[in-house]
Amino acid sequence: MHTTFGKFIASVCVVAGLVSHAAADTWGPAFSLGPTKGAVIGTTTTFIPGTPPAEAETGLYLWIGISNGTSGLIQAGVDQDADNSYCGASATEWCLSASYFGIGGQFDGPYVAVSGSTEIGIAYTLSGQTWTQTVTVAGKVVSTLTSEDGPLIEGGWGTGTECQQNCKGTASVQQYLNSVIYLSEPDENFPNTLGVGAGVVHTPMETTDGGQTWTIASITLPVYTAPPGNDN
Ligand SMILES: *[C@@H]1O[C@H](CO)[C@@H](O)[C@H](O)[C@H]1NC(C)=O
């Protein structure tokens, strides 16, 4: 399975927009929001990861994350390691799963192999203290996972393009379509917390309920080339 060191750092990056300086761990341009003044209480999106790099290297991890400064990181998405046999992926496919990093380490839901053009449905829903990740392909649930962080007070929402060890970057743009972010209370200032990396293209954030529910029709992340020195 994939390594986990970078995913821990990612929980800070999502909220604070910080850049990791850890060796051999780099990040592609991101779209990140937060903190909200209330809490993040849910999200849905459709993720199209794009064609994976032709030469698989450990490791490339693409995900949509929510967290706050003290919670774990809810981060369903796709992985490519040098050996993708753990999910049955061919060289042109990704390994897809629900995933969570928190106290106790990395936890993953069941893995499935998907092609880069797959429209992946991702939903994070909250009931009491329990978050449920539901990952779907063509309307069928392929991976789920629960975790116990409760409402993500002063939480954030962001894309992760995480490149560890010998990773050279991505080979395709990534798309997030019809993203919806549910907040516990209206936050008209939420768009002002947006951080957008170089080359990231997106439609405006929209709300029809005074800032409690935000939608972003389209986010496109550019192809990312890891800088020299990333053990590549
Ligand atoms: C994150 O959310 C949890 C759960 O609701 C809350 O207990 C904690 O105080 C929040 N952390 C921050 C830094 O706001």
The ligand as a MOL file (V3000), in Angstrom:
LIG
                    3D

  0  0  0     0  0            999 V3000
M  V30 BEGIN CTAB
M  V30 COUNTS 14 14 0 0 0
M  V30 BEGIN ATOM
M  V30 1 C -11.8350 20.9470 14.6940 0
M  V30 2 O -13.0950 20.3620 14.8450 0
M  V30 3 C -13.2230 19.6290 16.0600 0
M  V30 4 C -14.4910 18.8110 16.0280 0
M  V30 5 O -15.6420 19.5690 15.9800 0
M  V30 6 C -13.1590 20.6030 17.2150 0
M  V30 7 O -13.2700 19.9040 18.4300 0
M  V30 8 C -11.8430 21.3530 17.1590 0
M  V30 9 O -11.8160 22.3550 18.1310 0
M  V30 10 C -11.6310 21.9860 15.7890 0
M  V30 11 N -10.2870 22.5160 15.6900 0
M  V30 12 C -10.0440 23.8010 15.3940 0
M  V30 13 C -8.6010 24.1590 15.3040 0
M  V30 14 O -10.9300 24.6170 15.1780 0
M  V30 END ATOM
M  V30 BEGIN BOND
M  V30 1 1 1 2
M  V30 2 1 1 10
M  V30 3 1 2 3
M  V30 4 1 3 4
M  V30 5 1 3 6
M  V30 6 1 4 5
M  V30 7 1 6 7
M  V30 8 1 6 8
M  V30 9 1 8 9
M  V30 10 1 8 10
M  V30 11 1 10 11
M  V30 12 1 11 12
M  V30 13 1 12 13
M  V30 14 2 12 14
M  V30 END BOND
M  V30 END CTAB
M  END
